[in-house]
Amino acid sequence: MGLSDYERGLEQFRQMVGDDRIDALLQRFRAVCPDFEHEVISVVAGRMWTRPGIDLKTRSLCSICVLAALGRVNALRLNFEMAINNGATVDEIFEALFQVAAYAGFPAAWDALTSLEEVLADLAESD
């Protein structure tokens, strides 16, 4: 029998955020509502991120655009980190955010760039 959606999702998120960060991420998802963690891992990671058709880098860049356009800062920060882990370069992320500027507005792109700057600083500190 194959893996459950949760098991597949946990494996996928572990690959995208790293072994050293997966436990903290799961705790963040469980913090207010434990059932939220189960659904995020099962549905978002286990069913959406594991779909065939586009590679993880492309999926990350698409996610960044949607999250930036919607102003979803927490998820955007996480997805910046995952995009880098999925092989996206900072220049590719910049280009994705130019698409956001054109279609969702320059303020949305500016907010996203501010979040990206913070994520990149955090990643530089942890190296």
C-alpha positions as CSV (number, residue, x, y, z in Angstrom):
1,M,0.0,0.0,0.0
2,G,1.3,3.5,-0.8
3,L,1.9,6.4,1.5
4,S,-1.0,8.4,2.9
5,D,-1.4,12.0,1.8
6,Y,0.0,13.1,5.2
7,E,3.1,10.9,4.9
8,R,3.7,12.0,1.3
9,G,3.2,15.6,2.4
10,L,5.5,15.4,5.3
11,E,8.2,13.9,3.1
12,Q,7.7,16.7,0.5
13,F,7.8,19.5,3.1
14,R,10.9,17.9,4.7
15,Q,12.6,18.0,1.3
16,M,11.7,21.7,0.8
17,V,12.4,23.1,4.2
18,G,15.1,20.7,5.4
19,D,15.5,18.2,8.2
20,D,16.7,20.9,10.5
21,R,13.6,23.1,10.1
22,I,10.7,20.6,9.6
23,D,9.9,20.2,13.3
24,A,9.7,24.0,13.9
25,L,7.4,24.4,10.9
26,L,5.1,21.6,12.1
27,Q,5.0,23.3,15.5
28,R,4.1,26.6,13.9
29,F,1.2,25.0,12.0
30,R,0.0,23.2,15.2
31,A,0.4,26.2,17.5
32,V,-3.2,27.5,17.5
33,C,-5.1,24.6,15.9
34,P,-3.5,21.1,15.7
35,D,-5.9,20.0,13.0
36,F,-4.5,22.8,10.8
37,E,-1.1,21.2,10.7
38,H,-2.6,17.9,9.5
39,E,-4.6,19.5,6.7
40,V,-1.7,21.7,5.5
41,I,0.6,18.7,5.4
42,S,-2.0,16.3,3.8
43,V,-3.7,18.7,1.3
44,V,-1.2,21.4,0.5
45,A,2.0,19.3,0.6
46,G,0.6,15.8,0.1
47,R,-1.8,16.5,-2.7
48,M,-0.8,19.8,-4.3
49,W,3.0,19.9,-4.1
50,T,3.5,16.3,-5.1
51,R,1.4,16.6,-8.3
52,P,3.2,15.8,-11.6
53,G,3.2,18.3,-14.4
54,I,5.5,21.1,-13.3
55,D,8.7,21.0,-11.3
56,L,9.1,22.2,-7.8
57,K,10.9,25.4,-8.8
58,T,8.1,26.4,-11.1
59,R,5.5,25.5,-8.5
60,S,7.4,27.7,-6.0
61,L,7.5,30.7,-8.3
62,C,3.8,30.3,-9.0
63,S,3.1,30.2,-5.3
64,I,5.2,33.2,-4.6
65,C,3.2,35.2,-7.2
66,V,-0.2,34.2,-5.8
67,L,0.9,34.8,-2.2
68,A,2.4,38.2,-3.0
69,A,-0.6,39.3,-4.9
70,L,-2.9,38.3,-2.0
71,G,-0.6,39.8,0.7
72,R,-0.2,36.6,2.6
73,V,3.1,37.5,4.4
74,N,3.6,34.4,6.6
75,A,3.1,31.9,3.8
76,L,5.1,34.1,1.4
77,R,8.2,34.1,3.7
78,L,8.0,30.3,3.9
79,N,7.6,30.0,0.2
80,F,10.6,32.2,-0.5
81,E,12.7,29.8,1.6
82,M,11.2,26.8,-0.2
83,A,11.7,28.3,-3.6
84,I,15.4,28.8,-2.9
85,N,15.6,25.2,-1.7
86,N,13.7,24.1,-4.8
87,G,16.4,25.6,-7.0
88,A,15.0,29.1,-7.8
89,T,17.6,31.9,-7.9
90,V,17.0,35.3,-6.3
91,D,17.0,36.7,-9.8
92,E,14.2,34.4,-10.8
93,I,12.2,35.4,-7.7
94,F,12.8,39.0,-8.7
95,E,11.3,38.3,-12.1
96,A,8.3,36.6,-10.6
97,L,7.7,39.6,-8.4
98,F,7.9,41.9,-11.5
99,Q,4.9,39.8,-12.8
100,V,3.2,40.6,-9.5
101,A,3.9,44.3,-9.9
102,A,2.4,44.3,-13.4
103,Y,-0.8,42.3,-12.5
104,A,-1.4,42.9,-8.8
105,G,0.3,46.3,-8.3
106,F,3.6,47.7,-7.4
107,P,2.6,48.0,-3.7
108,A,2.1,44.2,-3.6
109,A,5.5,43.6,-5.2
110,W,7.2,46.1,-2.8
111,D,5.7,44.4,0.2
112,A,6.9,41.0,-1.1
113,L,10.4,42.4,-1.8
114,T,10.6,43.7,1.8
115,S,9.7,40.2,3.0
116,L,12.3,38.6,0.6
117,E,14.9,41.0,2.0
118,E,14.2,39.8,5.5
119,V,14.3,36.1,4.5
120,L,17.6,36.6,2.7
121,A,19.1,38.3,5.7
122,D,17.9,35.5,8.0
123,L,19.3,32.9,5.6
124,A,22.6,34.7,5.5
125,E,22.8,34.8,9.3
126,S,22.1,31.1,9.5
127,D,25.0,30.2,7.1
